[in-house]
Amino acid sequence: MTGLRERKRQRTHDTVSTIAVAMFLEHGYDRVSVADIAAAADISKPTLFRYFRSKEDLVLHRFADHTGEAARVVRARPPERSPLGALLTHVLDGLSRRDPVTGLNDHPEVLRFHDLVFSTPALSARVNDHVAGEVAELAAALSPAAELTARLAAAQIVAVQHLLARENWRCLSDGETADARHPAAVADAEHAFDLLAGGLRAYA
């Protein structure tokens, strides 16, 4: 059971992040300083940095729940299931649930959040760091020795997943609804994984 201190820490963490994202959305990421956020949250800058290592983390910690997700899917799959098959099923399930990480969620706040991330160079650069970590974890799941073939495969798989999410986000940003986009998003995912399977036979 989570202790009282940890629950209070988590509440403060979530509150500060919520304040920061709201300020970034209203004023623009580059126009809001860490000092501004600390003042709005009624805490000191040193206290804020005990919860978040950087300004970017105030936003991107929301990706934390998905850190290592592809690797976990591969490791948890049944023995008879291929890595690509398990990952495709996971992607399709995320699309059906309108998981924001798939890009197929048209809630206004989710769209604004994605707009903030993808239109801010500092945040986009940190997303690339996140992608590099995902590749390393997936490569280790595909091959304990993380051999070159596994690293190449992981790089392609993670790149495809992110490209699919960006394409869904782009369509929703252009005014399409998530429900209308869903059939095409499924078709795109199936097509992408078919292409992966053609080149990554060892994992198909």
C-alpha positions as CSV (number, residue, x, y, z in Angstrom):
1,M,0.0,0.0,0.0
2,T,1.3,3.5,-0.9
3,G,2.2,5.5,2.2
4,L,0.8,8.9,3.0
5,R,4.0,10.7,2.2
6,E,4.2,9.1,-1.2
7,R,0.6,9.9,-1.9
8,K,1.2,13.6,-1.0
9,R,4.3,13.7,-3.2
10,Q,2.3,12.2,-6.1
11,R,-0.5,14.8,-5.6
12,T,2.0,17.6,-5.6
13,H,3.7,16.2,-8.7
14,D,0.5,16.0,-10.6
15,T,-0.7,19.4,-9.5
16,V,2.5,21.1,-10.6
17,S,2.4,19.4,-13.9
18,T,-1.2,20.3,-14.5
19,I,-0.5,23.9,-13.7
20,A,2.6,23.9,-16.0
21,V,0.8,22.4,-19.0
22,A,-2.1,24.8,-18.6
23,M,0.3,27.8,-18.6
24,F,2.2,26.4,-21.6
25,L,-1.0,26.0,-23.5
26,E,-2.2,29.5,-22.7
27,H,1.0,31.5,-23.1
28,G,3.4,29.2,-25.1
29,Y,6.1,27.0,-23.9
30,D,9.0,29.4,-24.5
31,R,7.2,32.3,-22.8
32,V,6.7,30.5,-19.4
33,S,9.7,30.1,-17.2
34,V,10.2,27.5,-14.4
35,A,10.1,30.4,-12.0
36,D,6.6,31.3,-13.3
37,I,5.4,27.8,-12.8
38,A,6.9,27.6,-9.3
39,A,5.2,30.8,-8.3
40,A,1.8,29.7,-9.7
41,A,2.1,26.4,-7.8
42,D,3.2,28.3,-4.6
43,I,6.5,26.3,-4.3
44,S,10.1,27.3,-4.7
45,K,12.2,26.5,-7.8
46,P,14.4,24.1,-5.8
47,T,11.3,22.3,-4.6
48,L,10.0,22.1,-8.2
49,F,13.2,20.5,-9.4
50,R,12.9,17.9,-6.7
51,Y,9.8,16.7,-8.6
52,F,11.0,17.4,-12.2
53,R,14.5,17.3,-13.5
54,S,13.9,19.8,-16.3
55,K,11.3,22.1,-17.8
56,E,10.6,19.5,-20.5
57,D,9.8,16.8,-17.9
58,L,6.9,19.0,-16.6
59,V,5.2,18.0,-19.9
60,L,6.7,14.7,-21.0
61,H,6.4,12.8,-17.8
62,R,2.9,12.0,-19.1
63,F,4.6,9.6,-21.5
64,A,6.1,7.7,-18.5
65,D,3.3,5.2,-18.4
66,H,4.2,4.0,-21.9
67,T,8.0,3.8,-21.2
68,G,9.1,0.3,-22.2
69,E,5.6,-0.6,-23.4
70,A,6.7,-2.4,-26.6
71,A,9.3,-4.4,-24.7
72,R,6.7,-5.4,-22.1
73,V,4.3,-6.6,-24.8
74,V,7.0,-8.7,-26.4
75,R,8.1,-10.3,-23.2
76,A,4.5,-11.0,-22.0
77,R,3.3,-12.6,-25.3
78,P,2.4,-16.3,-25.4
79,P,5.2,-18.6,-26.7
80,E,3.3,-19.3,-29.9
81,R,2.9,-15.6,-30.7
82,S,5.4,-13.7,-32.7
83,P,6.7,-10.4,-31.5
84,L,5.3,-8.5,-34.5
85,G,1.9,-10.2,-34.1
86,A,1.8,-9.3,-30.4
87,L,2.7,-5.7,-31.1
88,L,0.2,-5.3,-33.9
89,T,-2.6,-6.6,-31.6
90,H,-1.5,-4.1,-28.9
91,V,-1.6,-1.3,-31.4
92,L,-5.0,-2.2,-32.7
93,D,-6.3,-2.5,-29.1
94,G,-4.9,1.0,-28.4
95,L,-6.7,2.4,-31.4
96,S,-10.0,0.8,-30.3
97,R,-9.6,2.3,-26.8
98,R,-8.6,5.7,-28.4
99,D,-5.4,5.6,-26.3
100,P,-3.8,9.1,-26.7
101,V,-0.4,7.5,-27.4
102,T,-1.8,6.1,-30.7
103,G,-2.7,9.7,-31.8
104,L,-6.3,8.6,-32.2
105,N,-8.0,10.6,-29.5
106,D,-9.9,13.8,-30.4
107,H,-10.6,15.1,-27.0
108,P,-9.7,18.8,-27.2
109,E,-7.3,18.7,-24.3
110,V,-5.4,15.8,-25.9
111,L,-5.2,17.5,-29.2
112,R,-3.9,20.7,-27.6
113,F,-1.4,18.7,-25.6
114,H,-0.1,16.9,-28.8
115,D,0.0,20.3,-30.6
116,L,2.2,21.6,-27.8
117,V,4.6,18.7,-27.9
118,F,5.0,18.4,-31.6
119,S,5.2,22.2,-32.3
120,T,7.8,22.9,-29.6
121,P,11.4,22.0,-30.7
122,A,12.6,21.4,-27.2
123,L,9.8,19.0,-26.5
124,S,10.1,17.2,-29.8
125,A,13.9,16.8,-29.1
126,R,13.1,15.1,-25.8
127,V,10.6,12.9,-27.5
128,N,13.4,11.7,-29.7
129,D,15.4,10.8,-26.5
130,H,12.4,8.9,-25.3
131,V,12.3,7.0,-28.7
132,A,15.9,6.0,-28.3
133,G,15.2,4.5,-24.9
134,E,12.3,2.6,-26.3
135,V,14.5,1.2,-29.1
136,A,17.1,0.0,-26.6
137,E,14.4,-1.7,-24.4
138,L,12.7,-3.4,-27.3
139,A,16.0,-4.6,-28.7
140,A,16.8,-6.2,-25.4
141,A,13.3,-7.9,-25.3
142,L,13.8,-9.2,-28.8
143,S,17.3,-10.6,-28.1
144,P,18.9,-10.8,-24.6
145,A,22.2,-10.0,-26.2
146,A,20.7,-7.0,-28.0
147,E,22.5,-8.1,-31.2
148,L,22.6,-5.9,-34.2
149,T,19.7,-7.5,-35.9
150,A,17.5,-7.0,-32.8
151,R,18.6,-3.3,-32.6
152,L,17.8,-2.8,-36.3
153,A,14.4,-4.4,-35.9
154,A,13.6,-2.4,-32.7
155,A,14.5,0.8,-34.4
156,Q,12.2,0.1,-37.3
157,I,9.3,-1.1,-35.2
158,V,9.4,1.9,-32.8
159,A,9.8,4.3,-35.8
160,V,6.7,2.8,-37.4
161,Q,4.6,3.1,-34.2
162,H,5.5,6.7,-33.8
163,L,4.9,7.6,-37.4
164,L,1.5,5.9,-37.3
165,A,0.6,8.0,-34.2
166,R,1.8,11.2,-35.8
167,E,-0.3,10.5,-38.9
168,N,-3.4,9.9,-36.8
169,W,-2.7,13.1,-34.8
170,R,-2.2,15.0,-38.1
171,C,-5.6,13.8,-39.5
172,L,-7.4,14.8,-36.3
173,S,-5.7,18.2,-36.2
174,D,-7.0,18.7,-39.7
175,G,-10.6,18.2,-38.4
176,E,-11.3,14.5,-38.8
177,T,-12.9,12.8,-35.9
178,A,-11.4,9.8,-34.1
179,D,-14.4,7.6,-35.0
180,A,-14.1,8.6,-38.7
181,R,-10.4,8.1,-38.7
182,H,-10.4,4.7,-36.9
183,P,-10.9,2.4,-40.0
184,A,-8.1,4.1,-41.9
185,A,-5.9,4.0,-38.7
186,V,-6.5,0.2,-38.5
187,A,-5.7,-0.3,-42.1
188,D,-2.6,1.8,-41.9
189,A,-1.3,-0.1,-38.9
190,E,-2.0,-3.5,-40.6
191,H,-0.2,-2.3,-43.7
192,A,2.8,-1.0,-41.8
193,F,3.1,-4.3,-39.9
194,D,2.8,-6.3,-43.1
195,L,5.7,-4.3,-44.4
196,L,7.7,-4.9,-41.2
197,A,7.0,-8.6,-41.4
198,G,8.3,-8.7,-45.0
199,G,11.7,-7.4,-43.9
200,L,11.8,-8.7,-40.3
201,R,11.1,-12.4,-41.0
202,A,12.8,-13.6,-37.8
203,Y,10.3,-11.7,-35.7
204,A,7.2,-12.3,-37.8
